Structures are given as structure tokens and as C-alpha cells.
Amino acid sequence: MVMKRKNTYLRIALASGIACLAFGNASGERIDASDARLSLTGAPHAFFDEGKRVAQRFPIEMLELPASDLGFDARKGQTSTGCILAFQTDSPRVKVIFEARDGENRGSEFGVFEEGELVYERRFAKSEKEMVLEWESVADGMSLFEVSLPSWSSPALVGLEIQDGSRLKRAKSKERKYVAFGDSISHGTGQGSASYRNWPFLLSRKFDVALTNLAVGGGKVSGPAAEMLKDMGDVDLITLLIGYNDLNTGISPMEFSKRYTRFLETVEEHQPRAKIYCISLLYTKRVKSRGSEHTVEEFRKAVVDTVSAFADKNPNVRLIHGDRITSERNLRDGGAKDVVHLSVEGASMFADAVYGIIAKDNESSK
């Protein structure tokens, strides 16, 4: 859709915390967080707490499991990476209010998209309780707005405010679904707390699919996370990038392969028609485990061998060699301090590479 832009100056509040647009003397209509015209995607287990809407990716009862069974830290699992608040309105100005919640909080970075284009960014320190986003529409008439929630905090939606007389409609749901599994690389470490800059988000935009990002920093292969697929309807695309944290626990490549196999079996059972792209460990300056003598290369080979065996039986299971499409250029600080995580540019480059492989794969299979 081509937007008819207003001939007005739009001030964008950048991550540095520049003051944002205010409503001035214009009267506004307050919309409660529970209003059905406000959709929250990427949060299949969202809930209400004292009238505020919380973007929850995992079921509460699942987060009560011991970390050894869960495969990740439940506190980090409560963060809102990949979650999007979406709505349509013709209001010239929009205000959205969030409130910081207890739990993992490394600061909150929001990105607002109007008809798919990033038009507003705002960063809040972890010490800020109330978080108010205010922006002016860059188009005349009804627009689709998508507010990307932070990757490393869990803000609750308090409400929305639009100008009196403006219309508000529910956003149309995307037809195709994408679920990302992984650890901190897919959660968004290296891109601040901005979900809209991590690679699964960027990939979802390229394919125009609804993202549910089930990656959790520090995460290992998680059977309970795979079981969630049985309640998610038909999923079209699944990516799995996991292994670094399993390596550092000191387990053997054989044990890792067994866990990876069980994970894929669960995914196949619940999503038999989904295209499943398993990505082997990316380029890293880390050589071996922190807890044993096992190496990154051994775990990379375990992924390749396990996935290749599955692919022989199920053509929907595909392998992407992560180390072949990444390099030192992808790493934060070039790997000088962080030997594992992607920079903002590195995440974008990686998303481009994965997109190219999947798009070519899908084209050749037609």
C-alpha cells in the first residue's frame, strides 16, 4: 500500500530518549487495554493483570516447571520479544501507554510501524515505570499501526488514546504463521532491547508472516516449547537455531543429538505440514565448551548429522549451514568482546542470508 503522506513535519523520538510529540490541547478518547480492536500477536498466552494486558509467550503453568525440564530461565521467558500490538486508526495522533513489570528488564525499546514502514522509535531505561509512546501519523486516512514490543523486558499495555471522532478498527490477521525457536541469538542479544531489529523479526517481515518468537536467552533444546506447537494451529514456517548453551552445559554431542531428535519428532507430530529449517551453529570465536572438552565443531556436526537423517525421511525438514552464511562481520564488536552474538547489522545480514536460502528453496520446490 502506498501512503498519501501529509505535508507536515514528523518528529521521531529516537532511542536516545528525545522528547516525543504531545497532544497539546486536542481532546482524546481513551481505549482500554481489553478493547477487542487491539490485537496482540506473538503472545499466544497473553493475559490481563488489574486491567492491563500482558504479552505472554509461554503458558504460566509451563514457566513453573524446573529450569532443568523447561530448558531455559522462566524469568527470561516472560519477556516480550517478537510481540506486536496492532490496530488501525485514522487518528492524526496516537498515544499508547505501557507500564514496566517486575522481572527481566534490560531496558525497553519500542518501534512503531505505519503500513509496514518504521516511523517512530522510543527507548526507556529499566528504571522508568510508565512508558508513553506518542506519535503523529504520516498518512491521511486509516492506517495500520504495529507497535513492536521490547525483546528484553515485559511491559504491560495500559491503554491507547486517539483523537475524538477518530475511528479504530482491529488489524487484519496475517494468514501465514512463523515460529522461531532458539537461544539469545534469536531472542535478540546484540540488538539492544529492540525486537524489531533481531533476525527472526526481520525474516518475518520479508515473508509477511505472523511471528511467534519462542527463543529465550540462555535457552537449550526445550521439549516443553516444542509441545506448544500442538495448540498453535497450522504453522507454515519454523526455524531452529540452538546448541551453544547445550554445549556449555558439558553434555556430549551424542546426548545433544538425542535431545535434538526428540525435539524434531515433537515438531513433526504437531506440525506435519510445516517447513522446518534447522540452522547449525553460527560462526563464533568460541572453540570449545566451558564445561567440557567438547567443541563447537562437534556440536555443529551433531546438528548436521541429525537433521540430514531427518531430511531423508521428511522433505519438509531442511538444513542450513549457519557457519557458511556468517562470519566475524556478523558479530557484535566484530567479536572483540562478544564472540557469539550478532550486531544490529550482523542480524540484518543473517536475516537476508536465511531469507535467500528459504526463498530459493521454496521456488525450486514449486
VMD Tcl script that draws the C-alpha trace (Angstrom):
set ca {
  {0.00 0.00 0.00}
  {1.31 3.46 -0.90}
  {0.63 6.02 1.80}
  {-0.53 9.51 0.97}
  {1.86 11.49 3.16}
  {0.89 14.63 4.96}
  {2.80 17.77 4.23}
  {3.82 18.07 7.87}
  {6.99 17.56 9.82}
  {7.16 14.27 11.73}
  {9.41 14.30 14.73}
  {10.73 10.83 15.55}
  {11.69 10.13 19.16}
  {14.84 8.10 18.74}
  {16.43 5.61 21.10}
  {18.40 8.42 22.72}
  {15.20 9.47 24.51}
  {14.33 12.70 22.71}
  {11.00 14.10 23.93}
  {8.07 12.95 21.81}
  {5.06 14.73 20.33}
  {2.33 15.76 22.75}
  {-1.38 16.05 22.09}
  {-1.38 19.68 23.14}
  {-4.93 20.90 23.70}
  {-6.56 18.24 21.48}
  {-9.11 16.12 23.31}
  {-8.67 12.37 23.17}
  {-10.65 9.16 23.52}
  {-9.15 6.63 25.90}
  {-9.22 2.98 24.77}
  {-8.88 0.28 27.43}
  {-6.26 -2.44 27.09}
  {-9.07 -5.01 26.90}
  {-10.65 -3.46 23.80}
  {-11.14 -6.18 21.15}
  {-9.98 -3.81 18.43}
  {-6.45 -4.05 19.81}
  {-4.71 -7.26 18.74}
  {-1.57 -8.69 20.30}
  {0.39 -11.07 18.10}
  {3.33 -13.25 19.06}
  {1.86 -13.69 22.53}
  {-0.32 -16.82 22.45}
  {-0.70 -16.80 26.24}
  {-1.37 -13.10 26.86}
  {-3.38 -12.34 29.99}
  {-4.84 -9.43 31.96}
  {-3.45 -8.19 35.25}
  {-5.50 -5.49 37.01}
  {-6.89 -4.30 33.68}
  {-3.52 -4.25 31.93}
  {-2.71 -6.60 29.05}
  {0.48 -8.62 29.39}
  {2.18 -10.11 26.32}
  {2.98 -13.65 27.40}
  {4.70 -16.05 25.01}
  {4.60 -19.17 27.19}
  {1.80 -20.63 29.34}
  {2.15 -19.75 33.02}
  {1.99 -23.39 34.12}
  {4.87 -24.21 31.77}
  {7.02 -21.44 33.27}
  {6.52 -23.04 36.68}
  {8.50 -26.11 35.58}
  {12.04 -26.58 36.92}
  {14.64 -24.94 34.69}
  {16.18 -28.37 34.05}
  {12.90 -29.55 32.48}
  {11.99 -26.26 30.84}
  {15.30 -25.76 29.07}
  {15.53 -22.06 29.87}
  {15.14 -19.46 32.62}
  {11.43 -18.74 33.13}
  {12.18 -15.12 34.04}
  {13.73 -14.55 30.61}
  {10.84 -16.44 29.04}
  {8.44 -13.77 30.30}
  {9.97 -11.10 28.09}
  {8.07 -9.87 25.03}
  {10.45 -10.40 22.12}
  {8.57 -10.64 18.82}
  {5.26 -9.46 20.29}
  {3.30 -6.79 18.40}
  {0.37 -4.58 19.35}
  {-1.60 -3.90 16.16}
  {-4.61 -1.76 15.27}
  {-5.98 0.51 12.55}
  {-6.97 4.12 13.08}
  {-7.37 7.37 11.19}
  {-6.41 9.44 14.22}
  {-3.82 12.10 13.29}
  {-2.09 11.48 16.63}
  {-1.80 8.34 18.68}
  {-0.73 7.72 22.25}
  {-0.01 4.28 23.71}
  {0.75 3.75 27.38}
  {2.71 0.83 28.81}
  {3.81 0.04 32.33}
  {7.00 -1.79 33.26}
  {6.54 -5.05 35.16}
  {8.76 -6.87 37.58}
  {11.09 -9.44 36.07}
  {13.85 -9.45 33.49}
  {14.40 -5.87 32.35}
  {17.35 -4.61 30.33}
  {15.52 -1.52 29.19}
  {12.66 -1.22 26.70}
  {12.91 -0.24 23.05}
  {9.72 0.19 21.03}
  {9.39 0.55 17.27}
  {6.16 1.75 15.61}
  {5.38 0.75 12.03}
  {2.77 2.52 9.92}
  {1.68 0.45 6.91}
  {4.87 -1.59 7.29}
  {7.26 1.36 7.50}
  {9.17 2.20 10.68}
  {8.08 5.73 11.65}
  {8.81 6.07 15.35}
  {11.28 4.68 17.89}
  {11.48 5.19 21.62}
  {13.79 3.81 24.28}
  {13.14 3.70 28.02}
  {15.60 2.96 30.80}
  {14.86 -0.02 33.02}
  {14.22 2.39 35.89}
  {11.23 4.02 34.12}
  {7.89 2.64 35.30}
  {5.46 4.41 32.97}
  {6.29 4.31 29.27}
  {4.32 6.64 26.99}
  {4.62 6.48 23.21}
  {3.20 9.41 21.23}
  {3.46 9.93 17.51}
  {1.80 11.65 14.59}
  {0.51 9.68 11.63}
  {2.46 10.23 8.42}
  {-0.56 9.47 6.21}
  {-4.09 10.74 5.71}
  {-6.94 8.35 6.44}
  {-6.95 4.89 8.00}
  {-3.53 3.36 8.69}
  {-2.32 0.07 10.09}
  {-0.08 0.62 13.11}
  {2.11 -2.08 14.61}
  {3.93 -1.44 17.87}
  {6.89 -3.79 18.30}
  {7.37 -4.60 21.99}
  {10.83 -4.85 23.59}
  {12.89 -8.01 23.49}
  {14.38 -7.78 26.98}
  {11.53 -6.59 29.19}
  {7.84 -7.38 29.68}
  {5.76 -4.19 29.58}
  {2.01 -4.33 30.22}
  {-0.36 -2.40 27.96}
  {-2.31 0.16 29.99}
  {-4.30 1.73 27.17}
  {-4.47 3.70 23.97}
  {-5.56 7.26 23.22}
  {-6.77 8.63 19.89}
  {-8.30 11.97 18.98}
  {-12.05 12.37 19.49}
  {-14.04 11.45 16.41}
  {-11.35 9.16 15.05}
  {-12.09 5.58 14.03}
  {-10.41 2.50 15.48}
  {-10.51 -0.93 13.85}
  {-8.94 -4.31 14.53}
  {-5.95 -5.14 12.35}
  {-6.38 -7.91 9.82}
  {-4.54 -11.08 10.86}
  {-1.76 -12.41 8.66}
  {-2.68 -15.71 7.06}
  {0.69 -17.47 7.41}
  {2.48 -18.26 10.66}
  {6.16 -18.46 11.55}
  {7.57 -19.83 14.83}
  {11.21 -19.30 15.78}
  {12.97 -21.48 18.37}
  {16.39 -20.69 19.75}
  {18.56 -19.01 22.34}
  {19.87 -15.47 22.87}
  {20.94 -15.11 19.23}
  {17.29 -15.37 18.16}
  {15.93 -13.67 21.30}
  {17.81 -10.53 20.31}
  {21.00 -10.17 22.34}
  {23.21 -7.77 20.40}
  {20.35 -5.60 19.16}
  {19.66 -3.82 22.43}
  {16.10 -4.43 23.59}
  {14.63 -3.77 20.15}
  {12.67 -6.80 18.91}
  {12.25 -5.18 15.54}
  {15.98 -5.43 14.90}
  {16.50 -9.14 15.65}
  {16.79 -11.60 12.82}
  {13.52 -13.58 13.29}
  {11.54 -10.32 13.21}
  {13.34 -9.17 10.06}
  {12.76 -12.55 8.42}
  {9.06 -12.44 9.28}
  {8.77 -9.06 7.55}
  {10.43 -10.36 4.41}
  {7.92 -13.22 4.16}
  {4.96 -11.18 5.50}
  {4.14 -13.81 8.12}
  {2.91 -13.60 11.72}
  {5.85 -14.27 14.05}
  {5.83 -16.08 17.36}
  {9.37 -15.94 18.70}
  {9.87 -18.68 21.30}
  {13.62 -18.14 21.58}
  {14.93 -17.43 25.08}
  {18.35 -16.15 26.05}
  {20.37 -18.89 27.70}
  {17.98 -21.48 26.30}
  {18.77 -25.06 25.39}
  {16.76 -27.63 23.44}
  {13.32 -27.42 25.08}
  {10.81 -30.24 24.79}
  {8.03 -28.23 26.52}
  {8.50 -25.40 23.99}
  {8.10 -27.86 21.10}
  {4.89 -29.19 22.69}
  {3.37 -25.71 22.38}
  {3.04 -26.26 18.63}
  {0.04 -28.55 19.11}
  {-2.08 -25.55 20.16}
  {-0.91 -23.06 17.54}
  {-2.97 -24.10 14.53}
  {-1.27 -24.66 11.19}
  {2.23 -23.18 11.18}
  {3.87 -22.58 7.80}
  {7.49 -21.91 8.75}
  {9.64 -22.99 11.70}
  {13.29 -22.16 12.35}
  {15.52 -23.74 14.96}
  {18.90 -22.26 15.90}
  {20.10 -23.87 19.12}
  {23.17 -25.52 20.60}
  {25.59 -23.05 22.18}
  {24.13 -23.34 25.66}
  {23.71 -27.11 25.37}
  {27.41 -27.25 24.54}
  {28.34 -25.21 27.61}
  {26.44 -27.48 30.00}
  {29.08 -30.10 29.33}
  {26.81 -32.72 27.75}
  {28.19 -34.89 24.95}
  {27.38 -34.35 21.27}
  {25.59 -37.72 21.37}
  {23.29 -36.61 24.20}
  {22.68 -33.30 22.41}
  {21.76 -35.22 19.25}
  {19.24 -37.32 21.21}
  {17.56 -34.21 22.63}
  {17.56 -32.53 19.23}
  {16.00 -35.66 17.71}
  {13.21 -35.75 20.29}
  {12.54 -32.06 19.66}
  {12.18 -32.61 15.91}
  {9.96 -35.63 16.47}
  {7.62 -33.47 18.54}
  {7.63 -30.72 15.92}
  {6.82 -33.23 13.17}
  {3.99 -34.72 15.23}
  {2.26 -31.40 15.88}
  {3.08 -29.60 12.61}
  {3.38 -32.25 9.88}
  {2.98 -29.73 7.04}
  {5.32 -27.02 8.30}
  {8.62 -26.26 6.58}
  {11.26 -26.74 9.27}
  {14.64 -25.06 8.79}
  {17.31 -26.21 11.23}
  {20.35 -23.94 11.39}
  {23.67 -25.32 12.59}
  {25.77 -23.27 14.99}
  {26.81 -19.95 13.50}
  {30.33 -18.63 13.15}
  {31.84 -17.93 16.56}
  {35.24 -17.26 18.04}
  {34.43 -19.77 20.76}
  {36.21 -23.06 20.20}
  {35.04 -25.40 22.94}
  {32.62 -25.88 25.80}
  {33.03 -24.05 29.08}
  {32.06 -27.24 30.89}
  {33.94 -29.96 28.98}
  {36.45 -30.66 26.24}
  {33.73 -30.91 23.59}
  {33.99 -28.40 20.77}
  {31.71 -26.12 18.82}
  {32.55 -28.04 15.69}
  {31.41 -31.31 17.29}
  {28.04 -29.80 18.15}
  {27.78 -28.24 14.72}
  {28.35 -31.67 13.19}
  {25.75 -33.17 15.55}
  {23.13 -30.77 14.12}
  {24.16 -31.53 10.53}
  {24.06 -35.30 11.03}
  {20.78 -35.29 12.97}
  {18.97 -33.02 10.54}
  {20.32 -34.83 7.49}
  {18.90 -38.12 8.86}
  {15.50 -36.46 9.33}
  {15.59 -34.86 5.89}
  {15.98 -38.28 4.29}
  {12.57 -39.23 5.69}
  {10.79 -35.88 5.72}
  {11.38 -33.42 2.85}
  {9.92 -30.62 4.98}
  {12.95 -30.76 7.27}
  {15.81 -28.72 5.82}
  {19.35 -27.92 6.92}
  {21.02 -24.51 6.79}
  {24.76 -24.46 7.48}
  {24.94 -21.49 9.84}
  {28.71 -21.19 9.75}
  {28.68 -20.85 5.95}
  {26.47 -17.76 5.95}
  {28.05 -15.93 8.91}
  {31.50 -14.61 9.70}
  {33.32 -12.24 12.02}
  {31.47 -9.40 10.27}
  {28.20 -10.56 11.82}
  {29.43 -10.43 15.40}
  {28.89 -7.60 17.84}
  {32.11 -5.55 18.04}
  {33.49 -7.84 15.37}
  {33.85 -10.48 18.05}
  {36.35 -8.43 20.05}
  {34.31 -8.74 23.26}
  {31.29 -10.81 22.27}
  {32.34 -13.97 20.45}
  {28.80 -15.27 19.84}
  {26.07 -12.65 19.38}
  {25.12 -10.73 16.27}
  {25.34 -6.97 15.95}
  {22.42 -4.94 14.59}
  {23.99 -5.05 11.13}
  {25.00 -8.68 11.62}
  {21.43 -9.71 12.46}
  {20.18 -7.93 9.34}
  {22.82 -9.64 7.18}
  {21.92 -13.02 8.68}
  {18.19 -12.47 8.07}
  {18.97 -11.62 4.44}
  {21.02 -14.80 4.06}
  {18.37 -17.05 5.61}
  {15.66 -15.40 3.53}
  {17.64 -16.00 0.35}
  {18.05 -19.70 1.12}
  {14.41 -20.29 2.06}
  {13.04 -18.26 -0.84}
  {15.23 -20.13 -3.33}
  {14.30 -23.44 -1.72}
  {10.58 -22.69 -1.96}
  {10.91 -21.54 -5.56}
  {12.71 -24.72 -6.60}
  {10.09 -26.91 -4.89}
  {7.17 -25.45 -6.88}
}
mol new
graphics top color blue
foreach p $ca { graphics top sphere $p radius 0.5 }
foreach p [lrange $ca 0 end-1] q [lrange $ca 1 end] { graphics top cylinder $p $q radius 0.2 }
display resetview
